[in-house]
Amino acid sequence: MKDKEEIKEELKDLSPFLWEQKGKPEGFDVPKDYFSSLPDELLGKLSARAETIAVEEKENWLDQLIKSLQYFFQLRYALAYAAVALLLIAGIYYKGLGSGKQQVVAAATILDELPDEVLNEYISENIDEFDEATLSEQLAENIDPLSRLQIETSDELMDELIDGLDEEDLEDLL
């Protein structure tokens, strides 16, 4: 028995906290009426939390729009949209080039149908509007500007030009 007493004394000296716990009953102490008031407390806390969540959920329309668009701006979707946009732009550009060629052909056919008098009148009235580089290119292409006139020889052309001159113009030339 003496050994038991010595063990108790030694335990008391080594760990006084454990020695004090030895006399207490095991388990936890719960406040009086804890389980009867617990459901009411939980419901109160949940309803308060639900109200704060409802207040937090009221976002402006811009934030809602940004959240909904974030799905579409993920990397894989953004790359797909970029590829589609590139194809559309290339198609529009290609189609635009084709229609430009058709417009040139249509303009050429319209010019061929116009009478020479109308063309000559337009050119003489708007000669200042023509670009010199464009006119020189047209002449460099060996397009005979007199080919559309219905004059058979250069002598006839000279006669027409001389007939168009006044006496004053002739004196100025001489």
C-alpha positions in Angstrom: 0.0 0.0 0.0 2.8 2.2 0.7 3.7 2.1 -3.0 0.3 3.4 -3.9 0.7 6.4 -1.6 4.1 7.1 -3.0 2.8 7.0 -6.5 0.0 9.4 -5.7 2.4 11.8 -4.1 4.8 11.6 -7.0 2.0 12.2 -9.5 0.8 15.1 -7.5 4.3 16.6 -7.6 4.8 16.0 -11.3 1.5 17.2 -12.6 -0.8 19.1 -10.2 -3.3 19.8 -13.1 -3.8 16.2 -13.8 -4.2 15.6 -10.0 -7.0 18.1 -9.9 -8.7 16.7 -12.9 -8.8 13.3 -11.2 -11.6 14.3 -8.9 -13.9 15.9 -11.5 -16.5 14.0 -13.5 -15.7 13.2 -17.1 -17.3 15.1 -20.1 -18.3 18.6 -20.8 -20.4 21.0 -18.8 -23.2 22.5 -20.8 -25.1 25.6 -19.6 -28.6 25.1 -18.3 -31.4 25.0 -21.0 -28.7 25.0 -23.7 -30.4 22.5 -26.0 -33.9 24.0 -25.5 -32.7 27.5 -26.6 -30.3 26.3 -29.4 -32.8 26.1 -32.2 -34.1 29.6 -31.6 -30.6 31.0 -31.6 -29.6 29.2 -34.8 -32.8 30.4 -36.6 -32.1 34.0 -35.5 -28.5 33.9 -36.7 -29.6 32.3 -40.0 -32.3 34.9 -40.7 -29.8 37.7 -39.9 -27.3 36.1 -42.3 -29.9 35.7 -45.0 -30.8 39.4 -44.8 -27.1 40.4 -45.2 -26.7 38.1 -48.1 -29.9 39.5 -49.8 -28.5 43.0 -49.3 -25.1 42.0 -50.7 -26.7 40.3 -53.7 -28.3 43.5 -54.9 -25.7 44.5 -57.4 -26.0 47.2 -60.1 -26.6 46.2 -63.7 -23.0 46.8 -64.7 -21.6 44.3 -62.3 -24.2 41.8 -63.4 -23.3 42.4 -67.0 -19.6 42.0 -66.3 -20.1 38.7 -64.5 -22.2 37.4 -67.3 -19.6 38.4 -69.9 -16.7 36.9 -68.0 -17.9 33.5 -69.2 -17.5 34.6 -72.8 -14.1 36.1 -72.3 -12.3 33.0 -71.2 -9.2 32.3 -73.2 -10.6 29.5 -75.4 -13.7 31.5 -76.3 -11.7 34.7 -76.9 -9.5 32.9 -79.3 -12.5 31.5 -81.2 -14.1 34.9 -81.4 -10.8 36.4 -82.7 -10.6 33.7 -85.4 -14.2 34.3 -86.5 -13.6 38.1 -86.6 -10.5 37.6 -88.6 -12.3 35.4 -91.1 -15.1 38.0 -91.4 -12.8 40.9 -92.0 -10.8 38.9 -94.6 -14.1 37.9 -96.4 -15.3 41.5 -96.4 -12.0 42.8 -97.7 -11.9 40.1 -100.4 -15.4 40.8 -101.4 -14.7 44.5 -101.5 -11.8 44.0 -103.9 -14.0 42.0 -106.2 -16.7 44.6 -106.3 -14.2 47.3 -107.1 -13.2 45.4 -110.2 -16.8 45.1 -111.2 -17.3 48.8 -110.7 -14.3 49.6 -113.0 -15.8 47.4 -115.7 -19.2 48.9 -115.3 -17.7 52.4 -115.5 -15.8 51.5 -118.7 -19.0 50.3 -120.3 -20.9 53.4 -119.3 -18.1 55.6 -120.8 -18.2 53.7 -124.0 -21.9 54.4 -124.3 -21.6 58.1 -123.8 -21.4 60.3 -127.0 -18.0 61.8 -127.8 -19.4 65.4 -127.6 -20.4 64.9 -124.0 -17.0 63.5 -123.0 -15.2 66.2 -124.8 -17.3 68.9 -123.2 -16.8 67.3 -119.7 -13.0 67.1 -120.3 -12.7 70.7 -121.5 -14.8 72.0 -118.5 -12.9 70.0 -115.9 -9.4 69.9 -117.3 -8.0 71.5 -114.1 -9.5 68.7 -112.0 -7.5 65.9 -113.7 -4.3 64.8 -112.2 -1.2 65.3 -114.3 0.2 61.9 -113.4 -3.0 60.2 -114.5 -3.0 62.1 -117.8 0.6 61.3 -118.5 -0.1 57.6 -117.8 -2.9 57.6 -120.2 -0.7 59.1 -122.9 2.2 56.7 -122.1 -0.1 53.7 -122.7 -0.2 54.7 -126.4 -3.8 55.5 -126.3 -4.4 57.8 -129.2 -6.5 60.7 -127.8 -7.6 61.5 -131.3 -8.8 58.0 -132.1 -12.3 58.7 -130.9 -12.6 61.7 -133.1 -14.0 60.8 -136.5 -11.2 62.6 -138.5 -9.5 60.5 -141.0 -6.3 62.4 -141.7 -4.2 64.9 -139.9 -4.8 67.4 -142.7 -8.5 67.4 -142.0 -7.7 68.0 -138.3 -5.5 71.0 -139.2 -8.2 72.4 -141.5 -10.8 72.1 -138.7 -8.4 73.8 -136.2 -7.6 76.6 -138.6 -11.3 77.2 -139.3 -11.9 77.5 -135.6 -9.4 80.3 -135.2 -10.3 84.0 -135.4 -8.3 86.6 -137.2 -6.9 87.8 -133.9 -5.8 84.3 -132.9 -4.0 84.0 -136.3 -2.3 87.3 -135.8 -1.2 86.2 -132.3 0.3 83.0 -133.7 2.3 84.9 -136.4 
